[in-house]
Amino acid sequence: MNDGENVVGINHGFVVQNEGTAQDAELRAAVTDLTRLLGGLRPELTPEQVRTVDDALPALTPDRAALRERGMVLASVAQIAATVGEVGRPVVEALGRLLALLG
């Protein structure tokens, strides 16, 4: 072992990856922001739209794979936000940020 000098060690196949940490934090923040904005949009929605949003909320998780699979849910939320005009614009923008993170 060269008297303990220049010892590199043995790689047992353990790899620590921190690459996604910043992206995961961004994704969590985007989902939290979108959820908050949807809550503020509720007073502007019809009862049917509120039900659609309420049904979509559990699908909004900071899980990339799950969100990619739930594209129709995101599309329906975007459509609802667009129909209420200017007041829905922050929701549409938040959805855009979220979709950009999903790539």
RAHUUR-V552228 format. One record per pair of residues at least 24 apart in sequence whose ideal C-beta (glycine too) atoms are under 10 Angstrom apart, sorted by sequence separation. I is the first residue (numbers start at 1). J is the second residue. D is the distance in whole Angstrom. If there is no record, write none. Layout:
# RAHUUR-V552228
i->[I/I]
j->[J/J]
d->[D/D]
This chain:
# RAHUUR-V552228
i->[52/53/56/74/75/35/52/74/34/35/49/52/53/32/49/52/53/71/74/31/30/31/32/49/50/31/49/67/68/71/30/31/48/49/67/28/29/27/28/46/49/67/68/27/28/45/49/67/68/26/27/31/41/44/45/62/25/27/30/44/46/64/65/24/45/46/53/60/64/24/38/41/44/45/62/64/24/27/34/41/44/23/44/38/45/34/38/41/44/45/20/37/43/44/41/34/40/41/41/38/40/41/37/40/37/38/37/38/36/37/36/37/34/37/38/33/34/37/38/33/36/37/34/35/33/34/33/34/32/31/34/30/33/34/30/33/30/30/31/29/30/29/30/27/30/31/26/27/30/26/29/30/26/27/26/27/24/23/23]
j->[76/77/80/98/99/60/77/99/60/61/76/79/80/60/77/80/81/99/102/60/60/61/62/79/80/62/80/98/99/102/62/63/80/81/99/61/62/61/62/80/83/101/102/62/63/80/84/102/103/62/63/67/77/80/81/98/62/64/67/81/83/101/102/62/83/84/91/98/102/63/77/80/83/84/101/103/64/67/74/81/84/64/85/80/87/77/81/84/87/88/64/81/87/88/87/81/87/88/90/88/90/91/88/91/89/90/90/91/90/91/91/92/90/93/94/90/91/94/95/91/94/95/93/94/93/94/94/95/94/94/97/94/97/98/95/98/96/97/98/97/98/98/99/97/100/101/97/98/101/98/101/102/100/101/101/102/101/101/103]
d->[6/6/9/7/10/6/8/7/6/10/9/9/6/9/10/6/9/9/9/5/10/7/8/9/9/5/5/7/10/9/8/9/9/9/9/9/9/9/4/9/8/9/6/5/10/7/8/6/9/9/8/8/9/10/9/10/9/7/10/9/9/8/9/7/9/9/9/8/6/10/7/8/10/7/10/8/9/8/9/7/5/8/9/9/10/8/8/7/5/9/9/8/9/7/7/10/9/6/8/10/8/6/9/9/10/10/5/6/10/5/10/10/9/9/9/9/7/5/10/10/9/9/10/9/10/4/5/6/10/9/8/7/8/6/9/8/10/5/7/9/4/10/9/10/9/9/9/8/6/10/9/9/10/5/6/8/10/7/10]
